[in-house]
């Protein structure tokens, strides 16, 4: 799975400069490693082998750890009754749908950066749970809006 890097300079997007520190590989002899792709042309982008590539890996690990902790907190908290919060209330089906969608966006970003099989499996499980939850909340909202239109 490839990680995409956005907001790159021209040199970084062309793979001539480090995506982290901006070091120009044509001017400096620095060992570099491919760390992902530029989203427009899907060309490879690079980071200095030391320390920049390590910083990218540490950031991906930190994000995965924070997401695991957030999931554990949400799983431990009792679920509010969506009907009590109103149709578009923050804790209703609409708010729950938005939280699930934010979680899916986060897992997409982490999946694009991880190459650790246990982390990927965790993220896939998280994706499946939030996708199903989002489907259920969206279905409930669709049913409620149909009742109001008729």
C-alpha positions as a Markdown table, in Angstrom:
| # | Residue | x | y | z |
|---|---|---|---|---|
| 1 | Unk | 0.0 | 0.0 | 0.0 |
| 2 | Unk | 1.4 | 3.4 | -1.0 |
| 3 | Unk | 1.5 | 6.5 | 1.1 |
| 4 | Unk | 0.8 | 9.7 | -0.8 |
| 5 | Unk | 2.5 | 13.0 | 0.0 |
| 6 | Unk | 0.7 | 16.3 | -0.7 |
| 7 | Unk | 1.8 | 20.0 | -0.7 |
| 8 | Unk | 5.2 | 19.2 | -2.2 |
| 9 | Unk | 7.6 | 21.6 | -3.9 |
| 10 | Unk | 8.4 | 20.9 | -7.5 |
| 11 | Unk | 11.7 | 19.3 | -6.6 |
| 12 | Unk | 10.1 | 17.1 | -3.9 |
| 13 | Unk | 7.3 | 16.0 | -6.3 |
| 14 | Unk | 9.9 | 15.1 | -8.9 |
| 15 | Unk | 11.8 | 12.9 | -6.4 |
| 16 | Unk | 14.8 | 15.2 | -6.4 |
| 17 | Unk | 14.4 | 16.5 | -2.8 |
| 18 | Unk | 13.5 | 15.0 | 0.5 |
| 19 | Unk | 9.8 | 15.2 | 1.3 |
| 20 | Unk | 10.6 | 15.9 | 5.0 |
| 21 | Unk | 13.6 | 18.3 | 5.1 |
| 22 | Unk | 13.8 | 19.4 | 1.5 |
| 23 | Unk | 17.4 | 18.4 | 1.0 |
| 24 | Unk | 18.3 | 18.6 | -2.7 |
| 25 | Unk | 19.7 | 15.3 | -3.8 |
| 26 | Unk | 21.4 | 16.8 | -6.9 |
| 27 | Unk | 23.4 | 19.2 | -4.7 |
| 28 | Unk | 24.1 | 16.9 | -1.7 |
| 29 | Unk | 25.1 | 13.2 | -1.7 |
| 30 | Unk | 22.6 | 11.9 | 0.8 |
| 31 | Unk | 21.4 | 8.3 | 0.9 |
| 32 | Unk | 17.6 | 8.3 | 0.3 |
| 33 | Unk | 14.8 | 5.8 | 0.2 |
| 34 | Unk | 11.4 | 5.8 | -1.5 |
| 35 | Unk | 8.7 | 6.6 | 1.0 |
| 36 | Unk | 5.6 | 7.0 | -1.2 |
| 37 | Unk | 4.1 | 8.6 | -4.2 |
| 38 | Unk | 3.2 | 12.1 | -5.5 |
| 39 | Unk | -0.7 | 12.0 | -5.9 |
| 40 | Unk | -0.9 | 13.8 | -9.3 |
| 41 | Unk | 1.5 | 11.8 | -11.4 |
| 42 | Unk | 1.9 | 8.8 | -9.0 |
| 43 | Unk | 5.7 | 9.2 | -9.3 |
| 44 | Unk | 7.9 | 8.1 | -6.4 |
| 45 | Unk | 9.0 | 10.5 | -3.7 |
| 46 | Unk | 12.0 | 10.1 | -1.4 |
| 47 | Unk | 13.2 | 10.9 | 2.1 |
| 48 | Unk | 16.7 | 11.0 | 3.5 |
| 49 | Unk | 17.5 | 7.5 | 4.7 |
| 50 | Unk | 18.5 | 8.9 | 8.1 |
| 51 | Unk | 16.8 | 10.5 | 9.9 |
| 52 | Unk | 13.8 | 11.6 | 7.7 |
| 53 | Unk | 12.5 | 8.2 | 6.7 |
| 54 | Unk | 12.6 | 7.1 | 10.4 |
| 55 | Unk | 10.5 | 10.2 | 11.3 |
| 56 | Unk | 7.9 | 9.2 | 8.8 |
| 57 | Unk | 7.7 | 5.7 | 10.2 |
| 58 | Unk | 7.5 | 7.0 | 13.8 |
| 59 | Unk | 4.7 | 9.4 | 12.9 |
| 60 | Unk | 2.7 | 6.6 | 11.3 |
| 61 | Unk | 3.3 | 4.4 | 14.4 |
| 62 | Unk | 2.2 | 7.3 | 16.7 |
| 63 | Unk | -1.0 | 7.9 | 14.7 |
| 64 | Unk | -1.8 | 4.2 | 14.8 |
| 65 | Unk | -1.3 | 4.1 | 18.6 |
| 66 | Unk | -3.4 | 7.2 | 19.2 |
| 67 | Unk | -6.2 | 5.7 | 17.1 |
| 68 | Unk | -6.1 | 2.4 | 19.1 |
| 69 | Unk | -6.4 | 4.5 | 22.3 |
| 70 | Unk | -9.3 | 6.4 | 20.9 |
| 71 | Unk | -11.1 | 3.2 | 19.9 |
| 72 | Unk | -10.5 | 1.8 | 23.3 |
| 73 | Unk | -12.0 | 4.9 | 24.9 |
| 74 | Unk | -15.1 | 4.9 | 22.6 |
| 75 | Unk | -15.6 | 1.1 | 23.2 |
| 76 | Unk | -15.4 | 1.6 | 26.9 |
| 77 | Unk | -17.9 | 4.5 | 27.0 |
| 78 | Unk | -21.6 | 3.7 | 27.1 |
| 79 | Unk | -23.5 | 4.5 | 23.9 |
| 80 | Unk | -26.0 | 7.3 | 24.1 |
| 81 | Unk | -29.5 | 6.6 | 22.9 |
| 82 | Unk | -29.6 | 8.3 | 19.5 |
| 83 | Unk | -33.4 | 9.0 | 19.7 |
| 84 | Unk | -32.9 | 11.1 | 22.9 |
| 85 | Unk | -30.6 | 13.6 | 21.1 |
| 86 | Unk | -33.0 | 14.5 | 18.3 |
| 87 | Unk | -32.7 | 14.0 | 14.6 |
| 88 | Unk | -29.6 | 16.1 | 14.0 |
| 89 | Unk | -28.3 | 16.3 | 17.5 |
| 90 | Unk | -24.6 | 15.9 | 18.2 |
| 91 | Unk | -25.2 | 12.4 | 19.8 |
| 92 | Unk | -27.9 | 11.3 | 17.5 |
| 93 | Unk | -27.6 | 9.1 | 14.3 |
| 94 | Unk | -26.3 | 12.1 | 12.4 |
| 95 | Unk | -23.5 | 12.8 | 14.9 |
| 96 | Unk | -22.7 | 9.1 | 15.1 |
| 97 | Unk | -22.5 | 8.9 | 11.3 |
| 98 | Unk | -20.1 | 11.9 | 11.2 |
| 99 | Unk | -17.9 | 10.3 | 13.8 |
| 100 | Unk | -17.8 | 7.0 | 11.9 |
| 101 | Unk | -16.9 | 8.9 | 8.7 |
| 102 | Unk | -14.0 | 10.8 | 10.5 |
| 103 | Unk | -12.7 | 7.5 | 11.8 |
| 104 | Unk | -12.8 | 6.0 | 8.3 |
| 105 | Unk | -10.8 | 9.0 | 6.9 |
| 106 | Unk | -8.2 | 8.5 | 9.7 |
| 107 | Unk | -7.9 | 4.8 | 9.0 |
| 108 | Unk | -7.4 | 5.5 | 5.3 |
| 109 | Unk | -4.5 | 7.8 | 6.1 |
| 110 | Unk | -3.0 | 5.2 | 8.4 |
| 111 | Unk | -3.4 | 2.3 | 6.0 |
| 112 | Unk | -1.6 | 4.4 | 3.3 |
| 113 | Unk | 1.4 | 4.7 | 5.6 |
| 114 | Unk | 1.7 | 1.4 | 7.3 |
| 115 | Unk | 3.5 | -1.7 | 6.2 |
| 116 | Unk | 3.3 | -3.6 | 9.6 |
| 117 | Unk | 1.0 | -6.5 | 9.1 |
| 118 | Unk | -0.5 | -6.5 | 12.7 |
| 119 | Unk | -1.2 | -2.7 | 12.4 |
| 120 | Unk | -2.7 | -3.2 | 8.9 |
| 121 | Unk | -5.0 | -6.0 | 10.3 |
| 122 | Unk | -6.0 | -3.8 | 13.2 |
| 123 | Unk | -6.8 | -0.9 | 10.8 |
| 124 | Unk | -8.8 | -3.2 | 8.5 |
| 125 | Unk | -10.8 | -4.4 | 11.5 |
| 126 | Unk | -11.4 | -0.8 | 12.6 |
| 127 | Unk | -12.5 | 0.1 | 9.0 |
| 128 | Unk | -15.0 | -2.8 | 8.9 |
| 129 | Unk | -16.5 | -1.8 | 12.2 |
| 130 | Unk | -16.9 | 1.8 | 11.4 |
| 131 | Unk | -18.1 | 1.2 | 7.8 |
| 132 | Unk | -20.8 | -1.1 | 9.2 |
| 133 | Unk | -21.8 | 1.4 | 11.9 |
| 134 | Unk | -21.8 | 4.3 | 9.3 |
| 135 | Unk | -24.0 | 2.1 | 7.0 |
| 136 | Unk | -26.5 | 1.5 | 9.9 |
| 137 | Unk | -26.6 | 5.2 | 10.9 |
| 138 | Unk | -27.1 | 6.3 | 7.3 |
| 139 | Unk | -29.9 | 3.8 | 6.8 |
| 140 | Unk | -31.6 | 5.0 | 9.9 |
| 141 | Unk | -31.3 | 8.6 | 8.8 |
| 142 | Unk | -32.7 | 7.7 | 5.3 |
| 143 | Unk | -35.7 | 5.9 | 6.9 |
| 144 | Unk | -36.4 | 8.9 | 9.1 |
| 145 | Unk | -36.1 | 11.4 | 6.2 |
| 146 | Unk | -38.4 | 9.2 | 4.0 |
| 147 | Unk | -41.1 | 9.3 | 6.7 |
| 148 | Unk | -40.9 | 13.1 | 6.8 |
| 149 | Unk | -41.1 | 13.5 | 2.9 |
| 150 | Unk | -44.3 | 11.4 | 2.5 |
